[in-house]
Amino acid sequence: MNSIKPIFKQEELVAVCAEIEKRGRFALDLEFIPEKTFNPVLALLQVATDESVYIIDPLSTVQLNLLWQKVADKRIMKVLHAAKEDLNIIRQISNLTPRNIFDTQIAAGFLGHGYPVGYKKLLAQMLNVQINKSESFTDWLMRPLSELQLRYAYEDVCHLLPLADKLMAMLKEKQRLDWVCNECAAFFCQENLTDIRDYGYTRIKGARSLAPQKLAVLQALCELRIEEAKRTNKPLKAILSDITLLELSRKIPSSVEDFNEMRGINIEQAKRQGKQIIAAIQKALALPQANWPSWPGAEMITDAEGLSGDVLYAILKVEAYELEIAPELLATRNDVQKLITNCRHDCHEDKELAVLKDWRYELIGKKLLSILDGAQVRVELDLKKEIPVKVSL
C-alpha cells in the first residue's frame, strides 16, 4: 500500500466496496470536526484494503450508504483504533449498527500494552513504525486538502491491517483472540453505541455544592440547553455556557431583567433564551421535593471498605501485570468496590459484575472471592525480578 487513491465518483466507491466484499475485511478511520456544531461534521473517510488506501470525500456527491452497509455487514471484519466515537458517528448517520469490529486499542490491552494506548505509540511498539500526528487538529473541512493532510490521513489507516494481523497472531498464541472478539462485540453492540457525550448536570463544575432544589433548576436548564443545541445543531457553549448555567441555578432569577444583576454570566447569551430560561426555572421550582434530583454516586462506603477496595484492586493490578492484561479490562475500581459491598450484604455471587463472568472469573474473580471469604494472602516483593510483586493464596 504505497499510494493514495481519492474517491470522487459513485462508481469508484462501488468498485471499492466490491474489493471489500472480495477481501472480507478492511480498515477504516474517520476525520471529523466535533467543536463547531452539536453533531460532529464528517469531513473525511479513509479506507484501507489489503491492496490500496482510499480517501473518500463526504463533502462530494459520493453517496456513502453502500460503504455503511459494509460496516454493518457481520461477514466483513472492520479494523479500527479507538473505534467507539467513529462508529457512533456512523450509526447516527446511517441508522445502522456496525458489526464484526476489531479494535486494535482493545486488542493491545489484552497484550500488556495498557489501556487506552495511543495509535502512534502502539505502532512504534508493535511495528517499529513512526507516524506524524501534527495534523491531529487540522481543519479537515478545508478544500483542497494539503499534501501534509493527505499524508496524515493515509498514515492513520494504512498500518491498521498489518497491526491487526500482528495483534491477532499474538492473541492466538496466548489463546486470547476469542476474548478480544467477544469484548469488541459487547463494547460495540447496539445498546452501547449511543451518544457517549455527557450533557447532564453532573458534569457542570461546581454543581456538587448546590442544594437539591437548585440541582433541579440546573437539571432543567441542562435539558433546555441540549434541546436547543440539537434543534439548531450548535455546540452547547453557543447556547449557554456551563458558568452561565451554574450562576442561573445559584441565583434563580424570576425575570429576564434579573440577568443584568448577575455576575459571571454571558448576559447577551442568556437573554437570547431568556423566556425559555425563566419558564424552565419556574417549572423546576414547582416540582415536589420528592422529584428533586440528588447527586448520584456510589453507595456510601466506610473507611474500612474503601481501604479494602484499595487493597483488593492493588491485588488485581498485580495479577493483571503478571497476565499482561490492562487492569481496566479485567475490572474497574468501582467493580471491585461493588464486589466488596455485595460481599458485605452476603450476595457476592452477583453475576451482573463482569469480573464474575466467563474468563474474567477464572483469571481474577475466583481469587478475589476467595480473599473476601477469608483466604490468607501472601505478598512477595523482589525488585530484582522481572515481575517484582507476587500474590499467592
C-alpha positions as CSV (number, residue, x, y, z in Angstrom):
1,M,0.0,0.0,0.0
2,N,2.1,2.9,-1.2
3,S,-0.4,5.1,-3.0
4,I,-3.4,7.2,-2.1
5,K,-6.5,6.8,-4.3
6,P,-9.0,9.6,-3.9
7,I,-12.7,8.6,-4.5
8,F,-14.8,11.3,-6.1
9,K,-17.3,9.3,-8.1
10,Q,-20.0,6.8,-7.1
11,E,-18.8,4.2,-9.5
12,E,-15.4,4.4,-7.8
13,L,-16.9,3.7,-4.4
14,V,-18.8,0.8,-5.9
15,A,-15.5,-0.7,-7.0
16,V,-14.0,-0.2,-3.5
17,C,-17.0,-1.9,-1.9
18,A,-16.6,-4.8,-4.4
19,E,-13.0,-5.1,-3.3
20,I,-14.0,-5.1,0.3
21,E,-16.5,-7.8,-0.3
22,K,-13.9,-9.9,-2.0
23,R,-11.3,-9.5,0.7
24,G,-13.7,-9.9,3.6
25,R,-12.1,-7.1,5.7
26,F,-11.0,-3.5,5.6
27,A,-9.6,-0.8,7.9
28,L,-11.4,2.4,8.5
29,D,-10.8,5.8,10.0
30,L,-12.8,9.0,10.1
31,E,-11.8,12.6,10.4
32,F,-14.4,14.9,11.8
33,I,-14.9,18.3,13.4
34,P,-16.6,18.0,16.8
35,E,-16.5,21.5,18.1
36,K,-18.3,23.7,15.6
37,T,-21.7,22.0,15.7
38,F,-23.7,19.8,18.1
39,N,-23.4,16.8,15.8
40,P,-19.8,16.2,14.6
41,V,-19.2,17.1,11.0
42,L,-17.8,14.1,9.0
43,A,-15.0,15.6,6.9
44,L,-13.0,12.7,5.5
45,L,-13.1,8.9,5.4
46,Q,-10.0,6.7,4.9
47,V,-10.4,3.0,3.9
48,A,-7.6,0.5,3.6
49,T,-7.8,-2.9,2.0
50,D,-5.0,-5.4,1.6
51,E,-4.3,-3.7,-1.8
52,S,-4.9,0.0,-1.5
53,V,-5.7,3.1,0.6
54,Y,-8.7,5.1,-0.4
55,I,-9.6,8.6,0.6
56,I,-13.3,9.4,0.4
57,D,-14.6,12.9,0.5
58,P,-18.0,13.0,2.2
59,L,-18.4,16.6,1.1
60,S,-18.5,15.4,-2.5
61,T,-21.5,13.9,-4.3
62,V,-20.5,10.4,-3.4
63,Q,-23.3,8.6,-1.5
64,L,-21.9,6.6,1.4
65,N,-24.8,4.2,2.0
66,L,-23.1,1.3,0.3
67,L,-20.0,1.7,2.5
68,W,-22.1,1.9,5.6
69,Q,-23.8,-1.3,4.6
70,K,-20.3,-2.9,4.6
71,V,-19.6,-1.5,8.1
72,A,-22.8,-3.2,9.3
73,D,-22.2,-6.5,7.5
74,K,-21.2,-9.1,10.1
75,R,-19.4,-11.2,7.4
76,I,-16.8,-8.4,6.9
77,M,-14.2,-7.6,9.6
78,K,-13.6,-3.9,10.2
79,V,-10.4,-2.8,11.8
80,L,-10.2,0.5,13.7
81,H,-8.3,2.0,16.5
82,A,-10.2,3.5,19.4
83,A,-13.4,2.9,17.4
84,K,-16.3,4.0,19.6
85,E,-16.6,7.6,18.6
86,D,-16.1,6.8,14.9
87,L,-18.7,4.0,15.0
88,N,-21.2,6.2,16.9
89,I,-21.0,8.8,14.2
90,I,-21.6,6.1,11.5
91,R,-24.6,4.8,13.5
92,Q,-26.0,8.3,13.7
93,I,-25.5,9.0,10.0
94,S,-26.6,5.6,8.7
95,N,-29.0,4.3,11.3
96,L,-27.1,1.0,11.0
97,T,-25.3,-0.8,13.8
98,P,-21.6,-1.6,13.0
99,R,-20.7,-5.3,13.4
100,N,-17.7,-7.5,13.4
101,I,-15.3,-4.8,14.7
102,F,-11.7,-5.5,15.7
103,D,-10.4,-2.6,17.8
104,T,-6.6,-2.5,17.9
105,Q,-6.7,-0.4,21.1
106,I,-8.8,-3.1,22.9
107,A,-6.6,-5.9,21.5
108,A,-3.4,-4.2,22.7
109,G,-4.8,-4.0,26.2
110,F,-5.0,-7.8,26.2
111,L,-1.3,-8.0,25.4
112,G,0.1,-5.8,28.1
113,H,0.3,-2.5,26.2
114,G,-2.0,-0.6,28.6
115,Y,-5.5,0.7,28.0
116,P,-6.2,3.0,26.4
117,V,-3.0,3.1,24.3
118,G,-2.5,5.7,21.6
119,Y,-2.2,4.7,18.0
120,K,1.2,6.4,17.4
121,K,2.7,4.6,20.5
122,L,1.2,1.3,19.6
123,L,2.6,1.4,16.0
124,A,6.1,2.2,17.3
125,Q,5.9,-0.7,19.8
126,M,4.4,-3.3,17.5
127,L,5.6,-2.5,14.0
128,N,8.5,-0.1,14.7
129,V,6.7,2.5,12.6
130,Q,6.8,6.2,13.3
131,I,3.9,8.4,12.2
132,N,3.4,12.1,12.2
133,K,0.5,13.3,14.3
134,S,1.0,17.0,13.6
135,E,-2.3,17.3,11.7
136,S,-4.5,16.0,14.6
137,F,-6.3,19.3,15.0
138,T,-6.2,20.5,11.4
139,D,-9.3,21.9,9.6
140,W,-10.4,18.8,7.7
141,L,-13.2,20.8,6.1
142,M,-10.8,22.9,4.0
143,R,-10.5,22.1,0.3
144,P,-8.3,21.2,-1.4
145,L,-6.6,19.2,1.2
146,S,-2.9,19.8,1.5
147,E,-0.2,17.1,0.9
148,L,0.5,17.1,4.6
149,Q,-3.1,16.4,5.4
150,L,-3.4,13.6,2.9
151,R,-0.2,12.0,4.2
152,Y,-1.6,12.2,7.7
153,A,-4.9,10.7,6.6
154,Y,-3.0,7.9,4.8
155,E,-0.9,7.0,7.8
156,D,-3.9,6.9,10.1
157,V,-5.3,3.9,8.2
158,C,-2.6,2.3,6.1
159,H,-1.0,0.4,9.1
160,L,-4.1,-0.8,10.7
161,L,-4.4,-4.2,8.8
162,P,-0.7,-5.2,9.4
163,L,-1.1,-4.1,13.0
164,A,-4.3,-6.2,13.4
165,D,-2.5,-9.2,11.9
166,K,0.3,-9.0,14.4
167,L,-2.0,-8.5,17.3
168,M,-4.2,-11.4,16.2
169,A,-1.2,-13.7,15.9
170,M,0.0,-12.8,19.4
171,L,-3.5,-13.2,20.8
172,K,-3.9,-16.6,19.2
173,E,-0.6,-17.6,20.7
174,K,-1.9,-16.6,24.2
175,Q,-5.3,-18.1,23.4
176,R,-7.0,-14.7,23.9
177,L,-8.3,-13.9,20.5
178,D,-11.8,-15.0,21.4
179,W,-11.7,-12.8,24.5
180,V,-10.9,-9.8,22.4
181,C,-13.5,-10.6,19.7
182,N,-16.2,-11.0,22.4
183,E,-15.1,-7.9,24.2
184,C,-15.3,-5.9,20.9
185,A,-18.7,-7.4,20.1
186,A,-20.0,-6.4,23.6
187,F,-18.4,-3.0,23.5
188,F,-19.8,-2.0,20.1
189,C,-23.2,-3.6,20.4
190,Q,-26.3,-1.5,19.5
191,E,-27.0,-0.8,23.2
192,N,-23.6,0.6,23.8
193,L,-23.3,2.6,20.6
194,T,-25.1,5.6,21.9
195,D,-24.2,9.2,22.3
196,I,-21.2,8.9,24.7
197,R,-21.1,12.6,25.5
198,D,-22.4,13.6,28.9
199,Y,-24.8,16.6,28.9
200,G,-26.2,16.2,32.4
201,Y,-25.8,18.4,35.4
202,T,-23.2,16.1,37.0
203,R,-20.6,17.3,34.5
204,I,-21.0,21.0,35.5
205,K,-18.0,22.1,37.5
206,G,-19.2,23.4,40.9
207,A,-22.7,21.8,40.7
208,R,-22.0,19.4,43.6
209,S,-22.3,22.2,46.1
210,L,-25.9,23.1,45.0
211,A,-28.8,22.2,47.3
212,P,-31.3,19.7,45.8
213,Q,-33.9,22.2,44.6
214,K,-31.2,24.2,42.9
215,L,-29.9,21.0,41.3
216,A,-33.5,20.6,39.9
217,V,-33.1,24.0,38.3
218,L,-29.7,23.1,36.9
219,Q,-31.1,19.9,35.6
220,A,-33.9,21.7,33.8
221,L,-31.5,24.3,32.3
222,C,-29.2,21.5,31.1
223,E,-32.2,19.8,29.4
224,L,-33.2,23.1,27.8
225,R,-29.7,23.7,26.5
226,I,-29.4,20.2,25.0
227,E,-32.8,20.5,23.3
228,E,-31.8,23.9,21.8
229,A,-28.4,22.6,20.7
230,K,-29.9,19.6,18.9
231,R,-32.5,21.8,17.3
232,T,-30.1,24.4,16.0
233,N,-27.1,22.0,15.6
234,K,-24.9,24.4,17.6
235,P,-22.3,23.5,20.2
236,L,-23.6,23.6,23.8
237,K,-21.4,26.6,24.7
238,A,-23.0,28.6,21.9
239,I,-26.4,28.1,23.6
240,L,-25.4,28.6,27.3
241,S,-22.0,28.2,28.9
242,D,-21.5,25.9,31.9
243,I,-20.7,29.0,34.0
244,T,-24.0,30.7,33.0
245,L,-26.0,27.6,33.9
246,L,-24.4,27.3,37.3
247,E,-24.9,31.0,38.1
248,L,-28.5,30.9,37.0
249,S,-29.1,27.9,39.2
250,R,-27.4,29.6,42.2
251,K,-29.3,33.0,41.9
252,I,-32.6,31.7,40.4
253,P,-33.8,34.8,38.6
254,S,-37.5,35.4,38.4
255,S,-37.4,37.6,35.2
256,V,-35.1,38.3,32.3
257,E,-34.4,41.7,33.9
258,D,-32.7,39.9,36.8
259,F,-29.9,38.8,34.4
260,N,-28.4,42.3,34.5
261,E,-27.8,42.0,38.2
262,M,-25.9,38.7,38.0
263,R,-22.2,38.4,37.7
264,G,-20.2,35.8,35.8
265,I,-22.8,35.1,33.1
266,N,-22.9,36.0,29.4
267,I,-25.8,38.4,29.5
268,E,-26.4,38.5,25.8
269,Q,-26.2,34.8,25.5
270,A,-28.7,34.3,28.4
271,K,-31.1,36.9,27.0
272,R,-31.4,35.1,23.7
273,Q,-33.0,32.3,25.6
274,G,-34.5,34.5,28.3
275,K,-38.1,33.5,28.2
276,Q,-37.3,29.8,27.9
277,I,-34.8,30.0,30.8
278,I,-37.3,31.6,33.1
279,A,-40.0,29.1,32.1
280,A,-37.6,26.2,32.8
281,I,-36.7,27.6,36.2
282,Q,-40.3,28.1,37.2
283,K,-41.1,24.6,36.1
284,A,-38.3,23.2,38.2
285,L,-39.2,25.2,41.2
286,A,-42.7,23.8,41.0
287,L,-41.5,20.2,41.3
288,P,-42.4,18.5,44.6
289,Q,-39.5,17.8,46.8
290,A,-39.7,14.0,46.0
291,N,-38.7,14.8,42.4
292,W,-35.7,16.9,43.2
293,P,-32.5,15.2,41.9
294,S,-29.7,14.3,44.2
295,W,-26.0,14.0,43.4
296,P,-25.5,10.5,42.1
297,G,-22.7,8.4,43.3
298,A,-21.6,5.1,44.6
299,E,-23.2,3.7,47.8
300,M,-21.7,5.3,50.8
301,I,-18.8,3.2,52.0
302,T,-16.9,3.2,55.3
303,D,-13.2,4.0,55.5
304,A,-12.6,0.3,56.2
305,E,-14.5,-0.7,53.0
306,G,-12.6,1.9,51.0
307,L,-9.3,0.6,52.3
308,S,-10.4,-3.0,51.5
309,G,-11.2,-1.8,48.0
310,D,-7.7,-0.2,47.6
311,V,-6.0,-3.5,48.7
312,L,-8.2,-5.7,46.5
313,Y,-7.7,-3.5,43.4
314,A,-3.9,-3.5,44.1
315,I,-4.0,-7.3,44.1
316,L,-6.0,-7.2,40.8
317,K,-3.3,-4.9,39.3
318,V,-0.6,-7.3,40.3
319,E,-2.4,-10.1,38.7
320,A,-3.0,-8.0,35.5
321,Y,0.7,-7.2,35.4
322,E,1.6,-10.8,35.6
323,L,-1.0,-11.8,33.0
324,E,0.0,-8.9,30.7
325,I,-3.5,-7.6,30.5
326,A,-4.5,-4.0,31.2
327,P,-6.2,-4.0,34.6
328,E,-9.0,-1.8,33.3
329,L,-10.0,-4.7,31.0
330,L,-10.2,-7.1,34.0
331,A,-12.3,-4.9,36.3
332,T,-12.7,-1.2,37.2
333,R,-12.1,0.2,40.7
334,N,-15.8,0.6,41.0
335,D,-16.4,-3.1,40.1
336,V,-14.1,-4.1,42.9
337,Q,-15.8,-1.8,45.4
338,K,-19.2,-3.2,44.3
339,L,-17.9,-6.7,44.9
340,I,-16.9,-5.7,48.4
341,T,-20.3,-4.1,49.0
342,N,-22.1,-7.2,47.7
343,C,-20.0,-9.4,50.0
344,R,-21.0,-7.3,52.9
345,H,-24.6,-8.0,52.1
346,D,-23.9,-11.7,51.5
347,C,-24.7,-11.5,47.8
348,H,-21.2,-11.7,46.3
349,E,-22.3,-14.1,43.6
350,D,-23.8,-11.2,41.7
351,K,-23.4,-12.4,38.1
352,E,-24.0,-8.9,36.7
353,L,-20.5,-8.0,37.6
354,A,-18.2,-8.6,34.6
355,V,-15.4,-9.8,36.9
356,L,-17.6,-12.7,37.9
357,K,-18.3,-13.8,34.4
358,D,-16.6,-16.2,31.9
359,W,-12.8,-15.8,31.6
360,R,-12.6,-12.9,34.0
361,Y,-14.0,-15.1,36.7
362,E,-11.4,-17.8,36.0
363,L,-8.5,-15.3,35.8
364,I,-9.3,-13.0,38.8
365,G,-12.8,-13.2,40.0
366,K,-12.4,-16.5,41.7
367,K,-9.3,-15.3,43.5
368,L,-11.0,-12.1,44.7
369,L,-13.9,-14.0,46.1
370,S,-11.6,-16.3,47.9
371,I,-9.8,-13.4,49.5
372,L,-13.2,-11.9,50.5
373,D,-14.1,-15.2,52.0
374,G,-11.1,-15.1,54.3
375,A,-8.3,-16.8,52.4
376,Q,-4.8,-15.8,53.6
377,V,-2.9,-13.7,51.2
378,R,0.9,-13.9,50.8
379,V,2.7,-10.9,49.1
380,E,6.3,-11.3,47.9
381,L,8.3,-8.3,46.8
382,D,11.6,-8.6,45.0
383,L,12.7,-5.6,42.9
384,K,15.3,-7.7,41.1
385,K,12.8,-9.9,39.4
386,E,11.0,-9.0,36.1
387,I,7.7,-9.4,37.9
388,P,8.6,-7.7,41.3
389,V,5.4,-8.4,43.1
390,K,3.8,-11.8,43.6
391,V,0.4,-12.5,45.2
392,S,-0.5,-16.0,46.3
393,L,-3.2,-17.6,48.4
